[in-house]
Amino acid sequence: MDEKQVFTKCQLRLIPFIFLLYTVNYIDRVNVAFAALTMNKDLNLSPIVYGTSASIFFVAYMIFQVPANLILEKIGARR
């Protein structure tokens, strides 16, 4: 195969998958925002407290995602 065919094959396989991941990520962020509409009122949270807690959640998620995947790859997932 020449270089152009390799890039075309990679494009056809990767771009739809990346688009799917981006869409799921967007839906997840939107769901958190919709939950905030009623959750803030029910729990008497200010917008600053909600924003701080959401930031802590996402930062912790990013920090622990890589080690969790490395451990999962090493020991495997149980059925």
N, C-alpha and C positions, 0 to 999 in steps of 0.2 A: 504494500500500500504506500502511496505517496503521502506527503505531509498534509495536503489539503483533505484527503479522504479521512485521515485520522482526526483532524480537527472537526470535520463535519460529523463524524460518528460520535465524538465526545459531546458536541453541541446538542445533538439529537437526544442523547441520553441524560445529560446533566441539566440542561436549562429547564425542562419540564419539572424535574425533581426539585431544583432550587426554587422555582416558582411556587411549587406546592409547599415547601418549607416556609417560604416568605408569607404565603397566605395564612398558614396555620399560626405563625408567629403574630401576624396582625390581628387575627381573630382572638387570640389569647390576650393581647393587650387591650383590645376593645372590651372583652368580657370583664377585665379588671376595672375598667372605667365605668361600665354599666353597674357593676356590683357596688361601686363607690356611691352611686346616687342614693341608694336606700340604706346601705351599710353605715354611712357617715351619720345619717339622721338617727338610725336605730341605736348606734353606739355612742352618740354624742361626740363624734370626732371632728376636729377642725380640719380644714383642708391641709394645713401644714403638717399635722400629725399623720394624716392619711398619706401624704406625699412622702414623708420621711419613712414610714413603715413600708410603703411599696418599694422605695429605693433600696432599703435594707434587704427586702425579700429578693429583689432581682440581683443585687450584688452577691448575696449569699448563694443564690442559684448559680451564678456564673463561676464563683470560686470553687464550689463543690462539684460542679458538673464534670470537669476533667478528671479529678481523682476517682469519682464514682465510676466513670466509664473505663478507666484503667483497671480498677479492681474487678469490675464486671468482666472485662476481657481476660484477666488473669485467672479468676476462679470459675467463670462461666455462670450462666443463669440456670437456676433450677426450673424444672418444668412444673 
